């Protein structure tokens, strides 16, 4: 069967693009022919509909007028006409794509989830209704879970959200990444859904140090004796990276207490007076300028060596402009510890990435972790499950919890046996429950139902 996996973008390091890659691998193993449909293709090959681009300027205008202020139109009808005109363009190209590529099943990733692109959601709904093509809508989040979409500027936007995000159509079935989303979709829309968690290819060769990724250390100014703390997610507000900065600051205090005691790290490297903590932010910057500046300011105030290194991190290794570009996996290889302080996740790609990379991790226990993941027995350093918002709008966790977490991190970094025990336990747990094989097993009966719609 020829299957199209559709998203606003492909071939990048955001969670949805990475998850599409995994589905493609598994579907090919199942014997299907798979093609990407996207607004941009990054370093993959995709059938492009440029109007689907995640940062298309017309969509940016629609988002502002739909959820912030109806400023660019004289009336709601003018706004609706503009959105629907753009919708027709996407719909026509989508119908042409389905026909020309002889698509037999369509799997939109997040297009019917958040209301980020109203025209795309409406166009996909209309195209599926007209063609009757079997369709599995895969949703990482829903608009009612995000503040941005909470107060539409006009009734037509609310109507579109309730009709198309996601749609109720005869040939469409729905899948979500966690039980909380399943329950929310059932309660709000009376739509049932399959729960398909994030997975990872635990059978691939392990990422390891080589001459290429050691060049990353040099490219971003990391010395041999430095300790690298990595935040691999996109830089955006809900990732609450400020909590990571707080933890690294507390960890720096722990480091200063033992620097001159002849302590050796988990990897056999001795700590010295020159050892530093370096906090790398490897993901794509997708926050407001104000949030990024707040992160810089907090790091400066707490004397944390914070480095935004996305300019040298890509979807895969390549060479451009006379410089090496490193994969996200290279960043994991040079890291000693991973931070994952998000307060909201649909599941958690970075969690599985860190586990595969054999790196310990500190997390904030976001709702899906508590409800869906904790039960499996992973071992992570925890910031708890409670936070407050400070006057500047940033998240903060009780100082005593942060300091205790930093002590636990330093204990791991200086205890080879404990470090190895934890990363091995996590790897074995994840490979048992969240592998490609588990995704394969889930998709077989789901596809049988979707094909019979």
GUNUZA-190852 format. One line per 4 residues: number of its first residue (from 0); their letters; for each residue x, y, z of C-alpha. Coordinates in Angstrom, 3 decimals, always signed. Each point is the difference from the previous one (the first is absolute). Layout:
<nodes>
NUM> A> X:Y:Z | ... $
</nodes>
This chain:
<nodes>
0> XXXX> +0.000:+0.000:+0.000 | +1.251:+3.513:-0.802 | -0.204:+2.183:+3.101 | +0.604:+3.733:+0.357 $
4> XXXX> +1.244:+1.394:+3.305 | -0.913:+3.688:+0.102 | +1.288:+2.813:+2.190 | +0.887:+3.673:-0.304 $
8> XXXX> +3.675:-0.950:-0.261 | +2.264:-3.014:-0.287 | +3.688:-0.696:+0.326 | +0.516:+2.213:+3.043 $
12> XXXX> +0.667:-0.603:+3.692 | -3.445:+0.847:+1.403 | -1.784:-2.874:+1.710 | -2.689:-0.548:-2.630 $
16> XXXX> +2.487:-0.141:-2.877 | +2.121:-2.497:+1.938 | -3.051:-2.123:+0.783 | -1.009:-0.012:-3.679 $
20> XXXX> +3.440:-1.388:-0.848 | -0.590:-2.875:+2.414 | -3.434:-0.767:-1.409 | +1.425:+0.012:-3.503 $
24> XXXX> +2.677:-2.528:+0.983 | -2.538:-2.307:+1.642 | -2.533:+0.286:-2.827 | +2.668:-0.856:-2.572 $
28> XXXX> +0.942:-3.029:+2.112 | -3.679:-0.967:-0.138 | +0.183:+0.038:-3.800 | -1.667:+3.342:-0.743 $
32> XXXX> +1.106:+2.696:-2.429 | +0.356:+3.254:+1.982 | +0.254:+3.625:-1.109 | +0.253:+3.229:+1.990 $
36> XXXX> -2.316:+2.923:-0.724 | +1.122:+3.265:+1.578 | +0.446:+3.729:-0.322 | +3.786:-0.347:+0.242 $
40> XXXX> +2.210:-3.045:-0.350 | +3.180:+0.855:+1.912 | +2.507:-2.733:-0.733 | -2.584:-2.574:-1.089 $
44> XXXX> -1.897:-0.516:-3.232 | -3.626:+1.086:+0.105 | -2.829:+1.014:-2.298 | -0.298:+3.695:+0.712 $
48> XXXX> -3.061:+2.184:+0.365 | +1.697:+3.291:+0.936 | -3.208:+1.379:+1.538 | +0.391:-2.607:+2.760 $
52> XXXX> +3.298:+1.516:+1.133 | +0.111:+0.283:+3.790 | +1.030:+3.656:-0.193 | -1.878:+1.039:-3.127 $
56> XXXX> -0.501:+3.783:+0.229 | -3.698:-0.164:-0.840 | -0.555:-2.604:+2.687 | +1.850:+2.175:+2.504 $
60> XXXX> -2.493:+2.757:-0.831 | -2.920:-2.392:+0.463 | +1.324:-1.209:+3.367 | +0.350:+3.543:+1.292 $
64> XXXX> -3.460:+1.044:-1.126 | -1.646:-3.228:+1.176 | +1.462:-0.188:+3.494 | +1.464:+3.367:+0.905 $
68> XXXX> -1.801:+2.934:-1.614 | -2.179:+0.335:-3.117 | +2.069:+2.900:-1.252 | +0.630:-0.473:-3.708 $
72> XXXX> -3.613:-0.348:-1.167 | -2.978:+2.308:+0.026 | -2.353:-2.779:+1.042 | -0.189:-3.624:+1.035 $
76> XXXX> -1.362:-0.829:-3.454 | +3.030:+1.554:-1.708 | +2.249:-2.089:+2.222 | -1.996:-3.169:-0.695 $
80> XXXX> +0.088:+0.636:-3.748 | +3.791:+0.358:+0.062 | +0.478:-3.172:+2.033 | -2.348:-1.979:-2.234 $
84> XXXX> +1.649:+1.322:-3.154 | +3.328:-1.328:+1.256 | -1.778:-3.216:+1.019 | -1.212:-0.565:-3.569 $
88> XXXX> +3.560:+0.294:-1.292 | +1.277:-2.637:+2.436 | -3.004:-2.239:-0.622 | +0.483:+0.014:-3.773 $
92> XXXX> +3.693:-0.856:+0.329 | -0.814:-2.713:+2.528 | -2.559:-1.583:-2.295 | +2.492:+0.141:-2.887 $
96> XXXX> +2.595:-1.662:+2.233 | -2.300:-2.851:+1.031 | -0.951:-0.647:-3.628 | +3.394:+0.412:-1.654 $
100> XXXX> +1.884:-2.026:+2.625 | -2.781:-2.596:+0.276 | -0.126:+0.308:+3.783 | -1.980:-2.773:+1.697 $
104> XXXX> +0.203:+1.211:+3.601 | +0.661:+3.421:+1.502 | +1.500:+0.580:+3.449 | +0.019:+3.686:+1.005 $
108> XXXX> +2.324:+0.707:+2.921 | -1.268:+2.856:+2.204 | -1.754:+1.747:-2.886 | -3.375:-0.567:+1.713 $
112> XXXX> +1.341:+0.496:+3.508 | +0.781:+3.544:+1.061 | -1.614:+2.384:-2.433 | +3.424:+1.364:-0.929 $
116> XXXX> -0.987:+0.065:-3.660 | -3.736:+0.460:-0.335 | +0.149:-0.234:-3.821 | +1.957:-3.263:+0.108 $
120> XXXX> -2.357:-1.621:+2.489 | -3.071:+1.018:-1.979 | +1.575:-0.992:-3.330 | +0.963:-3.467:+1.232 $
124> XXXX> -3.486:-0.490:+1.400 | -1.642:+1.044:-3.271 | +2.345:-2.125:-2.123 | -0.547:-3.102:+2.100 $
128> XXXX> -3.765:+0.532:-0.072 | +0.010:+0.306:-3.809 | +2.274:-2.962:-0.694 | -0.988:-2.333:+2.825 $
132> XXXX> +3.651:-1.016:+0.268 | +0.794:-2.093:+3.103 | +1.635:+2.314:+2.492 | +1.652:-0.258:+3.423 $
136> XXXX> +0.344:+3.371:+1.696 | +2.922:-0.094:+2.445 | -0.164:+2.689:+2.664 | +2.772:+0.989:+2.389 $
140> XXXX> -1.989:+2.811:+1.618 | -3.392:+1.676:-0.229 | -0.909:+3.658:-0.171 | -1.788:-0.117:+3.358 $
144> XXXX> +3.296:-1.000:+1.631 | +1.789:+3.199:-1.063 | -0.503:+3.555:+1.213 | +0.570:+1.493:-3.491 $
148> XXXX> -3.239:-1.458:-1.351 | -2.105:+0.608:+3.087 | -1.650:+3.291:-0.955 | -0.882:+0.225:-3.713 $
152> XXXX> -0.586:+3.539:-1.194 | -3.241:-0.813:-1.831 | -2.714:-2.682:-0.110 | +1.066:-1.435:-3.374 $
156> XXXX> +3.361:-1.047:+1.440 | -1.694:-1.786:+2.891 | -2.271:-1.738:-2.499 | +2.925:-1.136:-2.157 $
160> XXXX> +1.851:-1.332:+3.049 | -3.002:-1.981:+1.171 | -0.689:-1.384:-3.476 | +3.420:-0.786:-1.454 $
164> XXXX> +2.402:-0.402:+2.929 | -0.418:-2.878:-0.282 | -2.836:-0.800:-2.437 | -2.599:-2.710:+0.343 $
168> XXXX> -0.118:-1.739:-3.381 | -0.971:-3.542:-1.080 | +3.414:-0.896:-1.452 | +2.044:+1.513:+2.848 $
172> XXXX> +1.273:-1.676:+3.142 | +2.031:+1.799:+2.645 | +3.131:-0.777:+2.001 | +1.599:+1.862:+2.886 $
176> XXXX> +3.256:-0.360:+1.882 | -1.338:-0.322:+3.531 | -2.973:-1.001:+2.111 | -0.745:+3.553:+1.158 $
180> XXXX> -0.497:+1.121:-3.608 | -2.128:-3.077:-0.661 | -2.264:+0.877:+2.912 | -0.152:+3.672:-0.977 $
184> XXXX> -0.960:-0.768:-3.589 | -2.702:-2.388:+1.142 | -1.393:+2.469:+2.526 | +0.049:+3.091:-2.230 $
188> XXXX> -0.836:-1.465:-3.399 | -1.318:-3.480:+0.748 | +2.719:-1.358:-2.313 | +1.813:-3.187:+0.896 $
192> XXXX> +3.713:-0.350:-0.732 | +2.895:-2.419:+0.108 | +2.856:+0.748:+2.400 | +3.347:-0.269:-1.799 $
196> XXXX> +2.944:+1.212:+2.105 | +3.264:+1.312:-1.355 | +2.478:-2.714:-0.961 | +3.656:-0.272:-0.937 $
200> XXXX> +2.195:-2.307:-2.057 | +1.824:-1.807:+2.790 | +1.397:-2.499:-2.486 | +2.165:+2.510:-1.866 $
204> XXXX> +3.755:+0.270:+0.641 | +0.717:+1.938:+3.166 | +1.153:+3.591:-0.372 | +3.676:+0.247:+0.862 $
208> XXXX> +2.852:+2.440:+0.112 | +1.910:+0.439:-3.245 | +2.220:+2.565:-1.670 | -2.994:+1.790:-1.496 $
212> XXXX> -2.009:+0.638:+3.151 | +3.077:+0.823:+1.986 | +0.245:+2.908:-2.404 | -3.266:+1.249:+1.506 $
216> XXXX> +1.757:+0.563:+3.313 | +2.546:+2.175:-1.734 | -2.640:+1.775:-2.098 | -1.865:+1.223:+3.079 $
220> XXXX> +3.041:+0.534:+2.225 | -0.279:-2.961:+2.378 | +3.238:-1.096:+1.627 | +0.940:-3.575:+0.838 $
224> XXXX> -0.439:+0.547:+3.748 | -3.421:+1.657:-0.314 | -3.270:-1.646:+1.027 | -2.697:+0.341:-2.652 $
228> XXXX> -3.664:+0.321:+0.946 | -2.341:-0.246:-3.004 | -3.493:+1.303:-0.703 | -0.858:-1.541:-3.373 $
232> XXXX> -3.587:+1.209:-0.419 | -1.183:+2.985:-1.964 | +0.414:+3.259:+1.859 | -3.570:+0.964:+0.791 $
236> XXXX> -1.899:+1.174:+3.046 | -1.671:-3.252:+1.023 | +3.386:-1.710:+0.194 | +0.654:+2.265:+3.052 $
240> XXXX> +3.734:-0.038:-0.601 | +0.345:+2.520:+2.819 | -0.381:-2.941:+2.399 | +2.972:-1.619:-1.693 $
244> XXXX> +2.015:+3.174:+0.514 | -0.878:-0.014:+3.703 | +1.124:-3.613:+0.328 | +3.276:+0.595:-1.833 $
248> XXXX> +0.711:+2.976:+2.284 | -0.541:-2.205:+3.051 | +2.138:-2.718:-1.581 | +2.774:+2.563:-0.473 $
252> XXXX> -0.035:+0.567:+3.759 | +0.373:-3.734:+0.550 | +2.857:-0.105:-2.489 | +1.864:+2.777:+1.755 $
256> XXXX> -0.191:-1.910:+3.286 | +1.852:-3.044:-1.369 | +2.271:+1.413:-2.710 | +3.142:-0.191:+2.090 $
260> XXXX> -0.701:-3.321:+1.695 | +1.515:-2.210:-2.696 | -3.412:-1.261:-1.099 | -0.363:-2.013:-3.209 $
264> XXXX> -3.065:+0.091:-2.223 | -2.044:-3.025:-1.061 | +2.038:-0.225:-3.228 | +3.387:+0.001:+1.723 $
268> XXXX> +0.772:+3.646:-0.692 | +1.399:+1.803:+3.049 | -1.580:+3.236:+1.114 | +2.398:+2.906:+0.059 $
272> XXXX> -0.018:+3.610:+1.000 | -0.704:+0.848:-3.644 | -3.045:-2.286:-0.349 | -3.141:+1.882:-1.002 $
276> XXXX> -3.647:-0.766:-0.505 | -1.200:+0.886:-3.493 | -3.740:+0.050:-0.670 | -0.762:-0.642:-3.682 $
280> XXXX> -3.345:+0.844:-1.608 | +0.036:-1.992:-3.228 | -3.578:+0.314:-1.215 | -1.676:+2.357:-2.429 $
284> XXXX> -0.899:+3.398:+1.495 | -3.783:+0.373:-0.303 | -0.778:+2.212:+2.974 | -0.675:+3.692:+0.140 $
288> XXXX> +3.009:+2.272:-0.011 | -0.972:+1.069:+3.529 | +0.190:-3.555:+1.340 | +3.397:-0.647:-1.545 $
292> XXXX> +1.311:+3.214:+1.546 | -1.425:-0.988:+3.359 | +1.919:-3.264:-0.204 | +3.192:+1.863:-0.814 $
296> XXXX> -0.552:+2.415:+2.871 | -0.745:-2.730:+2.531 | +3.105:-1.898:-1.070 | +2.106:+3.131:+0.319 $
300> XXXX> -1.416:+0.797:+3.440 | +0.721:-3.537:+1.220 | +3.373:-0.167:-1.798 | -1.016:-2.968:-2.113 $
304> XXXX> +2.006:-0.542:-3.184 | -3.017:-0.242:-2.336 | +0.602:-0.587:-3.696 | -2.505:-0.025:-2.834 $
308> XXXX> +1.596:-2.366:-2.526 | -2.839:-0.673:-2.439 | +1.985:+1.718:-2.762 | +2.307:-3.035:-0.142 $
312> XXXX> -2.659:-2.674:+0.689 | -2.144:-1.438:-2.781 | -2.171:-2.933:-0.944 | +3.092:-1.940:-1.038 $
316> XXXX> +3.703:+0.497:-0.537 | +0.849:+2.221:-2.920 | +2.497:+2.619:-1.106 | -1.114:+3.466:-0.985 $
320> XXXX> +1.613:+3.399:-0.338 | +3.392:-1.463:+0.737 | -1.129:-1.367:+3.373 | -1.118:-3.366:+1.329 $
324> XXXX> -3.604:-0.320:+1.104 | -0.560:-2.642:+2.679 | -3.030:-2.194:+0.597 | -2.058:+0.253:+3.161 $
328> XXXX> +1.355:-3.446:+0.873 | +3.546:+1.417:+0.013 | -1.086:+2.441:+2.704 | -1.142:-2.918:+2.145 $
332> XXXX> +3.345:-1.752:-0.438 | +2.008:+2.901:+1.440 | -2.468:+0.574:+2.864 | +0.413:-1.277:+3.546 $
336> XXXX> -3.505:+0.728:+1.277 | -3.340:+0.952:-1.605 | -2.538:+2.507:+1.274 | -3.704:-0.435:-0.783 $
340> XXXX> -1.851:+2.570:+2.115 | -3.115:+0.364:-2.190 | -3.271:+0.635:+1.810 | -2.028:-1.257:-2.972 $
344> XXXX> +0.739:-2.818:-2.440 | -2.253:-2.190:-2.120 | +2.338:-2.887:+0.770 | +3.734:+0.691:-0.129 $
348> XXXX> +2.345:-0.626:-2.914 | +3.020:+1.322:+1.873 | -0.628:-2.408:+2.824 | +0.484:-2.967:-2.327 $
352> XXXX> +2.926:+1.651:-1.777 | +1.854:+0.516:+3.280 | -0.730:-3.562:+1.053 | +1.328:-1.380:-3.293 $
356> XXXX> +3.098:+2.202:+0.329 | +0.693:-1.543:+3.424 | -0.141:+3.356:+1.731 | -1.637:+0.720:+3.357 $
360> XXXX> -2.679:+2.653:+0.012 | -1.694:+2.466:+2.308 | -3.682:+0.587:-0.655 | -2.956:+1.994:+1.199 $
364> XXXX> -2.814:-2.502:+0.500 | -2.432:+1.376:-2.580 | -3.552:-1.415:-0.016 | +0.496:-2.592:-2.757 $
368> XXXX> +3.156:-1.265:+1.700 | -1.908:-0.462:+3.241 | -3.010:-1.629:-1.662 | +1.526:-2.098:-2.798 $
372> XXXX> +3.747:-0.443:+0.481 | +1.006:-0.133:+3.663 | -1.594:-3.439:+0.418 | +2.685:-1.638:-2.147 $
376> XXXX> +2.751:+0.507:+2.572 | +2.401:+2.473:-1.603 | +2.588:+1.563:+2.296 | +0.346:+3.769:-0.446 $
380> XXXX> +1.031:+2.830:+2.264 | -3.202:+1.907:+0.710 | -1.002:+3.632:+0.503 | -3.372:-1.163:+1.270 $
384> XXXX> -3.342:+0.862:-1.543 | -0.699:+3.465:+1.403 | +1.165:+3.372:-1.231 | -0.925:+3.621:+0.445 $
388> XXXX> +0.140:+2.905:-2.403 | +2.264:+2.824:+1.113 | -0.875:+3.688:-0.602 | +2.056:-0.029:-3.219 $
392> XXXX> -2.165:-2.818:-1.378 | +2.643:-2.721:+0.285 | -0.528:-3.290:+1.804 | +1.701:-0.784:+3.285 $
396> XXXX> +0.235:-3.041:+2.262 | +0.618:+0.117:+3.732 | +3.689:+0.746:+0.625 | +0.414:-2.945:+2.377 $
400> XXXX> -1.189:-2.403:-2.722 | +2.388:+1.534:-2.537 | +2.971:-0.299:+2.354 | -0.863:-3.591:+0.902 $
404> XXXX> -0.269:-0.876:-3.688 | +3.393:+1.590:-0.692 | +1.577:-2.067:+2.770 | -1.499:-3.136:-1.486 $
408> XXXX> +1.320:+0.937:-3.432 | +3.527:+0.559:+1.318 | -0.131:-3.293:+1.882 | -0.805:-1.762:-3.272 $
412> XXXX> +2.657:+1.869:-1.950 | +2.644:-1.193:+2.464 | -1.198:-3.588:+0.521 | +0.755:-2.255:-3.010 $
416> XXXX> -1.894:-3.008:+1.354 | -3.177:+1.935:+0.780 | +0.193:+1.918:-3.279 | +0.256:-3.256:-1.950 $
420> XXXX> -2.752:-1.723:+1.989 | -2.485:+2.790:-0.644 | +0.678:+0.450:-3.718 | -0.117:-3.765:-0.566 $
424> XXXX> -3.279:-0.357:+1.893 | -1.534:+2.815:-2.014 | +1.223:-1.417:-3.305 | -1.343:-3.469:+0.740 $
428> XXXX> -3.342:+1.389:+1.147 | -0.486:+2.178:-3.075 | +1.151:-2.620:-2.492 | -2.562:-2.410:+1.448 $
432> XXXX> -2.992:+2.340:-0.135 | +0.698:+2.758:-2.551 | +1.836:-1.623:-2.901 | -0.750:-0.168:-3.711 $
436> XXXX> -1.309:-3.498:+0.633 | -2.594:+1.350:+2.432 | -1.134:+2.595:-2.561 | -0.257:-2.722:-2.644 $
440> XXXX> -2.194:-2.088:+2.297 | -2.286:+2.966:+0.684 | -0.372:+1.048:-3.639 | -0.963:-3.377:-1.496 $
444> XXXX> -3.532:-0.196:+1.473 | -0.490:+3.779:-0.259 | +0.724:-0.042:-3.735 | -2.424:-2.835:-0.514 $
448> XXXX> -2.772:+2.131:+1.494 | +1.001:+3.190:-1.835 | +0.098:-1.801:-3.366 | -3.492:-1.355:+0.590 $
452> X> -1.500:+3.439:+0.715 $
</nodes>
